Amino acid sequence: MLDSIQQQVLQLLPARKKTGQNGWTSFNAVCCIHNGETADTRGRGGIKTNAGQISYHCFNCGYTASFIPGRHLSFKFRKLLSWLGADDLTVRRLVIEAVRLKELVAPEELEQVPEEQIQYEARPLPEGSVSFDQWTTYFAVQGNDYLVPDGVVRAVHYVNHRKIDFQKYKFYLTDYEAYNLHRRIIIPYYYKNQIVGYTARAIVDGVKPKYWSSHPADFVFNLDMQKPDWRFVIVCEGPFDAMSIDGVSVSGSEVSDIQVEQIDRLQREVIVVPDSDRAGRKLVDRAIEAGWTVSFPVWQESCKDINDAVVRYGKLFVLKSILAARETSKLKIELKKKKLYA
Ligand SMILES: [Zn+2]
């Protein structure tokens, strides 16, 4: 039973292949042309299986992918399956099968093959950053409410206006003039309870750029806030969208493989809500590739993004409308994409 996926994958291999004494079956690699390399003609792709575990390695372009019973089918592995010729339905079926296998594998067994962890170094916030809490406490203690600087008042109003929950999300301000940061609010980027970057959003008209950021590549914003018992995760473009609905943000419409992998590791339904500007198309295409659900909620033609909708209609309505309008069929997603970005 544990090797059911292994058997199906082996059937996808090309007819021309040979198995060496080291246990690797080699054949012309299927990955290279998808990674900007010329096609392999020298049998440099290899696959090895052992009790349901599957490893693929390409000695031409360097692509690797693996599957371990008990784990989810990673994005890299799913891409490999489609390059081997598996159609979308087959890939989806294997994804579900991988979830079922989970119940057959004891947690202790999985611990012996630790998942590769993504690590980020701590990064400092801009010099002189002070949290909203610190500012407000300071002025409350002084009893000098009328001395609260305009910048602070402006920032609090701004966050309030965007309907972000101050109890849940933390913001910073600084009066570091050189970067005009007193005209920005700083959203810290947490990863495993440590600040690994930030984005500083302009809150005064004409301050450019709108977002001034420093964070690791491939960062997924708000992963820390995802609770283990949640059934789905909403993927948004911007951090304000993510905060207003407790989803995650990929900082724009491009999603890297590592970002896909981090979101998939949450092991729940992934619902993408693209912005309604043209760049949102790219996010939809990526969602299709990753096998994710895409939602086209009713407010999409009048609101530019999730935060805009939350400001107008409230979080509960927006959440319900996202769930109600989700599409899993590739064909329907394509149709709605055409309609939205016509
Ligand atoms: Zn390759």
Residues whose N, C-alpha, C, O or C-beta is under 5 A from the ligand:
A	BS01	ZN	A29 C31 C32 C58 N60 C61 G62 Y63
